[in-house]
Amino acid sequence: MAEDVNPDKLEIADELIAERRSGDPGHLPDDMPGWMRNTITKIDIMSIWVGKTVCWLLVPMCLAMVYEVIARKFFVAPTMWAYDISRMLYGALFTLGAGYALLRGVHIRADFIY
């Protein structure tokens, strides 16, 4: 049988970080030094710009995959480039989108050791 969990004793540091980062860029603690606040705000603005730009990589990746499936199944003419382009675009999408996901607090967190 599972133990009863007391919510007052839970570690909520991750939830607080995600909640704070889900707001607008520039909303930082009041006791943070000015140079650090400016640096973090500039990085946040760059992450937003990169995240919104990189999300458009999904369109050519989907088109390449649809073209490959149609060419392979209906015309028995597989292409050499569709696999490579889909892997490269997905890698760029995943890598460049990670900063945006962390900025918005939507990155998946998992505890492996309790």
C-alpha positions as CSV (number, residue, x, y, z in Angstrom):
1,M,0.0,0.0,0.0
2,A,1.3,3.5,-0.9
3,E,2.4,5.8,1.9
4,D,0.4,9.0,2.5
5,V,2.3,12.0,1.2
6,N,2.4,15.2,3.1
7,P,2.4,18.1,0.5
8,D,4.2,20.3,3.0
9,K,7.3,18.1,2.8
10,L,7.5,17.8,-1.0
11,E,10.5,19.4,-2.8
12,I,8.9,21.9,-5.2
13,A,12.1,23.6,-6.4
14,D,11.6,22.4,-10.0
15,E,8.0,23.5,-10.1
16,L,8.9,26.9,-8.9
17,I,11.6,27.3,-11.5
18,A,9.3,26.2,-14.3
19,E,6.6,28.5,-13.0
20,R,8.9,31.5,-12.8
21,R,10.3,30.8,-16.3
22,S,6.9,30.4,-17.9
23,G,6.3,34.1,-17.6
24,D,7.5,36.9,-19.9
25,P,11.3,37.4,-20.3
26,G,12.7,40.0,-18.0
27,H,10.5,38.9,-15.0
28,L,13.3,38.0,-12.6
29,P,13.8,38.2,-8.9
30,D,14.3,41.6,-7.4
31,D,17.5,40.8,-5.6
32,M,19.3,39.8,-8.8
33,P,22.3,42.1,-9.9
34,G,21.6,44.3,-12.9
35,W,24.3,42.9,-15.1
36,M,23.0,39.4,-14.5
37,R,19.4,40.5,-15.2
38,N,20.4,42.1,-18.5
39,T,22.4,39.1,-19.6
40,I,19.6,36.7,-18.8
41,T,17.0,38.9,-20.5
42,K,19.1,39.1,-23.7
43,I,19.6,35.3,-23.7
44,D,15.8,34.8,-23.2
45,I,15.0,37.2,-26.1
46,M,17.5,35.3,-28.3
47,S,16.0,31.9,-27.2
48,I,12.5,33.1,-28.1
49,W,13.6,34.3,-31.5
50,V,15.5,31.1,-32.3
51,G,12.6,28.9,-31.0
52,K,10.0,30.7,-33.1
53,T,12.2,30.6,-36.2
54,V,13.3,27.0,-35.8
55,C,9.7,25.7,-35.4
56,W,9.3,26.3,-39.2
57,L,11.9,23.5,-39.8
58,L,9.0,21.1,-39.1
59,V,7.3,22.0,-42.4
60,P,10.1,20.9,-44.8
61,M,10.8,17.9,-42.7
62,C,7.2,16.7,-43.0
63,L,7.1,17.5,-46.7
64,A,10.3,15.4,-47.2
65,M,8.8,12.5,-45.3
66,V,5.5,12.7,-47.2
67,Y,7.4,12.8,-50.5
68,E,9.5,9.8,-49.5
69,V,6.5,7.7,-48.5
70,I,4.6,8.5,-51.7
71,A,7.7,7.9,-53.9
72,R,8.5,4.7,-52.2
73,K,5.0,3.2,-51.9
74,F,3.3,4.3,-55.1
75,F,6.2,4.8,-57.6
76,V,8.7,2.3,-56.2
77,A,11.3,5.0,-56.4
78,P,12.9,5.6,-53.0
79,T,15.1,8.6,-52.7
80,M,18.6,8.8,-51.1
81,W,18.1,12.3,-49.7
82,A,14.8,12.1,-47.9
83,Y,16.1,10.0,-45.0
84,D,19.2,12.3,-44.6
85,I,17.3,15.5,-44.7
86,S,14.7,14.4,-42.3
87,R,17.3,13.3,-39.8
88,M,19.3,16.5,-40.2
89,L,16.2,18.8,-39.8
90,Y,15.0,16.8,-36.8
91,G,18.4,17.1,-35.2
92,A,18.4,20.9,-35.7
93,L,14.8,21.2,-34.6
94,F,15.5,19.2,-31.4
95,T,18.8,20.9,-30.5
96,L,17.8,24.5,-31.3
97,G,14.3,24.1,-29.8
98,A,15.6,22.8,-26.5
99,G,16.5,26.3,-25.3
100,Y,13.0,27.6,-26.1
101,A,11.5,24.6,-24.2
102,L,13.6,25.3,-21.2
103,L,12.8,29.0,-21.4
104,R,9.0,28.2,-21.3
105,G,9.3,25.6,-18.6
106,V,7.8,22.8,-20.8
107,H,10.9,20.6,-20.9
108,I,10.2,17.1,-19.5
109,R,11.8,16.5,-16.1
110,A,12.1,13.0,-14.6
111,D,13.6,11.7,-11.4
112,F,15.4,8.4,-12.0
113,I,16.8,8.1,-8.5
114,Y,14.5,8.8,-5.6
